[in-house]
């Protein structure tokens, strides 16, 4: 390959420098490639390189760094609720993030000789995001330990989503969708506004305690978080069901959902809806353990796959699998 591009870069010197750098990292490795090599391959002067990037590493990280800087700025000046500001800022970070040199480097870390470099630099970005989030939460009144833990979770959420995006095919997978999933996990660590509900817990009477517990814990897949006993044989187990929400629907909405999910069969006054990875597979697993199908799996107009079952303790269950954008 000719090591000198003819003339000045065609459109964006920044883009051409990044392209040249990635070519050279693949050919020679990151450590063996110099800034002079990159400038020569791109057809710019060595001093011209520094008009766009501060270092070789900056070629890979500058796009994300600009977005982290915007997140830091928004969390410094955003006057809304801290938890909302953090979530909105992180989701905004992913908007319009196109595949770039960083995604290519993550996928080709071995051939480019970048494993250690990427790990060091990723840690710095996790720390930047974590500091911005922790400071915003602390200013809102959260205790410092809680704020620091939550900040670390949000930093890991962003970097982890980007790494998964790259490995899943950055041109085929939505970064926004992955960041949204990661944000749902990180949000569990975020302190809530004073006076708001910290946890939603559904309490179920289960005369057949052992079999009911085994079904929801072992078959459905809700890990046991706590368990207690009291005099007279009293027992209770608390299972972790992920993020909890309370969905309040009027009678027209109930009828609409029943028509979509069940061809019109009536739903119970209280029904448990659980998001799963694979509705059809989960239906097979739960019915094999004693649940009864009330409505088979079907795709809804809002692109989820829903099924309705009757589980132990006479609980009506809706399983739903989010399909994402068409």
C-alpha atoms as one frame of an Amber mdcrd trajectory, in Angstrom:
protein
   0.000   0.000   0.000   1.332   3.457  -0.878   2.308   5.178   2.377   1.551
   8.651   0.978  -1.894   9.868  -0.045  -1.828  12.212  -3.006  -2.664  15.839
  -2.234  -4.656  17.150   0.681  -7.352  15.027   2.357 -10.504  14.738   0.295
 -13.229  15.876   2.716 -12.494  15.851   6.415  -8.864  15.740   7.503 -10.056
  14.422  10.820 -11.810  11.456   9.188  -8.918  10.715   6.850  -6.437  10.795
   9.731  -8.614   8.371  11.676  -8.898   6.055   8.681  -5.146   6.159   8.104
  -4.440   5.478  11.766  -6.705   2.424  11.872  -5.095   1.044   8.712  -1.643
   1.419  10.248  -2.709  -0.001  13.624  -3.902  -3.114  11.781  -0.754  -3.331
   9.666   1.898  -2.541  12.290   0.213  -2.459  15.677  -0.602   0.523  17.865
   2.772   0.834  19.610   4.799   0.563  16.382   2.784   3.275  14.626   3.985
   6.852  15.088   2.122  10.098  14.657   4.458  10.872  11.739   3.421   7.589
  10.102  -0.261   8.501  10.438   0.244  12.025   9.093   2.236  10.706   6.131
  -0.376   8.070   5.286  -3.159  10.705   5.522  -1.274  13.266   3.452  -0.997
  15.943   6.131   1.954  17.406   7.973   2.897  16.171  11.409   1.962  19.544
  12.852  -1.333  19.328  10.977  -2.134  16.144  12.886  -2.283  18.152  16.103
  -4.929  20.449  14.671  -7.321  17.509  15.091  -5.926  15.139  17.717  -3.770
  15.482  20.787  -2.357  11.938  20.615  -2.703   8.562  18.893  -5.156   7.480
  21.558  -7.257  10.583  20.966  -8.029   9.286  17.465  -9.993   6.458  19.024
 -11.631   8.274  21.922 -12.247  11.854  20.763 -15.802  11.180  19.553 -16.842
   9.696  22.883 -14.884  12.342  24.800 -16.907  15.109  23.154 -20.097  13.420
  24.308 -18.773  12.879  27.823 -17.892  16.582  27.955 -21.470  17.408  26.947
 -22.748  15.085  29.692 -20.483  16.777  32.259 -21.753  20.173  31.153 -25.395
  19.123  31.321 -25.009  17.667  34.808 -23.296  20.827  36.005 -26.115  23.115
  34.899 -29.207  20.894  34.735 -31.684  22.078  37.348 -34.055  19.104  37.111
 -34.285  16.175  39.496 -30.842  14.562  39.793 -31.963  11.030  38.907 -33.805
  12.302  35.821 -30.867  14.506  34.820 -28.421  11.608  34.998 -30.614   9.241
  33.011 -31.516  11.840  30.376 -27.885  12.916  30.019 -26.620   9.379  29.542
 -29.323   8.540  27.009 -28.507  11.737  25.108 -24.860  10.651  24.947 -25.835
   7.736  22.690 -28.017   9.723  20.267 -26.586   9.755  16.767 -23.380   7.982
  17.785 -22.232   6.489  14.481 -19.686   3.650  14.167 -16.214   5.176  14.388
 -12.573   4.347  15.068 -13.344   3.331  18.638 -15.805   0.632  17.576 -13.307
  -0.674  15.013 -10.532  -0.703  17.612 -12.641  -2.572  20.183 -13.422  -5.329
  17.688  -9.810  -5.502  16.447  -8.048  -4.932  19.763  -5.916  -8.072  19.351
  -4.638  -7.479  15.800  -4.090  -3.793  16.579  -2.207  -4.560  19.812  -4.629
  -2.402  21.761  -5.885  -4.589  24.620  -3.969  -2.851  27.412  -4.372   0.591
  25.864  -8.142   0.214  25.535  -8.500  -1.041  29.091  -6.534   1.902  30.504
  -8.390   4.453  28.443 -11.805   2.883  29.089 -11.118   3.119  32.824 -10.487
   6.850  32.457 -13.831   7.344  30.686 -15.684   5.281  33.266 -14.099   7.446
  35.937 -15.033  10.720  34.170 -18.649   9.693  33.826 -18.689   8.355  37.369
 -17.313  11.603  38.788 -19.846  13.743  36.904 -22.745  11.564  38.071 -21.534
  11.279  41.673 -21.044  15.030  41.989 -24.519  15.712  40.568 -26.134  13.250
  42.987 -24.166  14.587  45.941 -25.276  18.149  45.160 -28.870  16.939  45.275
 -28.398  15.633  48.817 -27.386  11.989  48.290 -24.848  10.672  50.767 -21.356
  10.428  49.297 -21.089   6.615  49.435 -24.372   6.137  47.582 -23.418   8.808
  45.057 -20.004   7.236  44.387 -21.441   3.744  43.934 -24.102   5.045  41.580
 -21.530   7.053  39.625 -19.400   3.947  39.118 -22.475   2.048  37.917 -23.347
   4.719  35.357 -19.769   4.889  34.081 -19.744   1.122  33.661 -23.135   1.224
  31.961 -21.952   3.595  29.229 -18.622   1.889  28.532 -20.160  -1.576  28.749
 -22.908  -0.649  26.287 -20.365   0.757  23.815 -18.241  -2.388  24.032 -21.285
  -4.608  23.455 -22.375  -2.365  20.569 -19.004  -2.745  18.883 -18.893  -6.528
  19.272 -22.517  -6.903  18.131 -21.805  -5.011  14.907 -21.898  -1.256  15.406
 -23.419  -0.697  11.976 -26.239  -3.178  12.631 -27.034  -2.656  16.322 -28.561
   0.386  17.996 -26.259   1.908  20.590 -29.261   3.763  21.991 -31.057   0.504
  22.727 -28.035  -0.954  24.528 -27.492   2.228  26.554 -31.179   2.177  27.500
 -30.826  -1.390  28.807 -27.667  -0.485  30.700 -29.345   2.650  32.084 -32.169
   0.537  33.507 -29.573  -1.465  35.439 -27.576   1.559  36.604 -30.742   3.410
  37.627 -31.298   0.868  40.396 -28.306   2.395  42.186 -29.461   6.007  41.785
 -30.853   7.710  44.907 -34.467   8.738  44.459 -36.099  12.018  45.322 -36.959
  12.364  48.983 -40.486  11.147  49.661 -40.748   8.900  46.585 -41.286   5.154
  46.637 -37.998   3.267  46.838 -39.372  -0.159  45.994 -42.564  -1.714  44.664
 -43.305  -5.075  46.301 -46.199  -7.337  45.319 -47.347  -9.561  48.216 -48.949
 -12.870  47.231 -50.778 -15.381  49.434 -49.430 -18.861  48.623 -51.029 -21.793
  50.499 -48.687 -24.141  48.565 -45.646 -22.205  49.692 -42.795 -24.528  48.676
 -44.035 -25.292  45.168 -44.978 -21.671  44.548 -41.562 -20.474  45.708 -39.791
 -23.059  43.552 -41.788 -22.027  40.477 -41.146 -18.295  40.666 -37.604 -18.556
  42.010 -36.225 -21.508  40.044 -38.369 -21.733  36.922 -39.345 -18.123  36.220
 -35.897 -17.007  37.340 -36.363 -14.495  40.152 -33.386 -14.792  42.536 -34.242
 -14.976  46.231 -33.150 -11.744  47.890 -34.425 -12.290  51.428 -36.303 -14.884
  53.468 -37.769 -14.827  56.971 -39.556 -17.145  59.392 -41.808 -16.373  62.363
 -43.585 -18.361  65.084 -46.388 -20.656  64.058 -44.706 -21.809  60.859 -44.885
 -18.388  59.202 -42.562 -18.070  56.214 -41.947 -15.454  53.559 -39.464 -15.201
  50.685 -38.731 -11.997  48.769 -37.690 -12.489  45.159 -35.837  -9.995  42.990
 -37.855  -9.189  39.868 -35.618  -6.467  38.395 -37.035  -2.990  37.808 -40.561
  -2.577  39.210 -43.242  -0.264  37.820 -46.905   0.256  38.622 -49.055   0.318
  35.494 -52.441   1.970  36.020 -54.968   1.425  33.219 -58.563   2.545  32.770
 -61.259   0.100  31.650 -60.917   1.036  27.975 -57.179   0.314  28.087 -57.789
  -3.004  29.833 -60.265  -4.014  27.124 -57.832  -2.947  24.407 -54.957  -4.978
  25.894 -57.214  -7.984  26.412 -58.245  -7.841  22.747 -54.610  -7.718  21.618
 -53.218 -10.328  24.013 -56.103 -12.781  24.274 -58.691 -12.156  21.576 -60.919
 -10.600  24.217 -60.648 -12.854  27.280 -60.919 -10.814  30.471 -57.853 -10.084
  32.564 -57.720 -10.160  36.335 -58.004  -6.931  38.270 -54.303  -7.325  39.159
 -52.004  -9.011  36.674 -48.212  -9.453  36.789 -46.325  -8.541  33.614 -42.728
  -9.710  33.292 -40.259  -8.739  30.568 -38.300 -11.753  29.282 -35.698 -12.374
  26.586 -37.748 -14.991  24.692 -41.497 -15.163  25.221 -42.100 -18.430  23.361
 -39.227 -20.203  25.094 -40.318 -18.919  28.496 -43.886 -20.099  27.888 -42.590
 -23.607  27.163 -40.446 -23.570  30.292 -43.215 -22.319  32.595 -45.918 -24.600
  31.242 -43.523 -27.498  31.698 -43.389 -26.551  35.374 -47.159 -26.329  35.843
 -48.317 -22.971  34.477 -51.360 -22.925  32.198 -51.499 -20.971  28.928 -54.403
 -18.534  28.712 -53.234 -16.854  25.498 -50.395 -18.033  23.253 -47.449 -15.827
  22.250 -48.243 -13.192  19.623 -46.685 -10.003  18.299 -48.418  -6.784  19.363
 -48.817  -3.569  17.329 -46.161  -1.932  19.559 -43.558  -4.600  18.640 -43.491
  -6.838  21.638 -44.278 -10.550  21.800 -46.843 -11.161  24.545 -48.327 -14.288
  26.088 -50.654 -14.771  29.044 -50.445 -17.605  31.563 -51.944 -18.704  34.885
 -49.224 -19.474  37.415 -49.091 -20.941  40.915 -50.937 -19.012  43.635 -53.533
 -18.263  40.935 -51.462 -15.379  39.551 -52.241 -14.183  36.058 -48.983 -13.562
  34.211 -48.203 -11.636  31.064 -44.813 -12.376  29.508 -43.523  -9.770  27.083
 -40.439  -9.623  24.887 -39.442  -6.232  23.471 -38.491  -6.511  19.797 -37.094
  -3.010  19.370 -37.411  -0.795  16.264 -38.653  -2.414  13.057
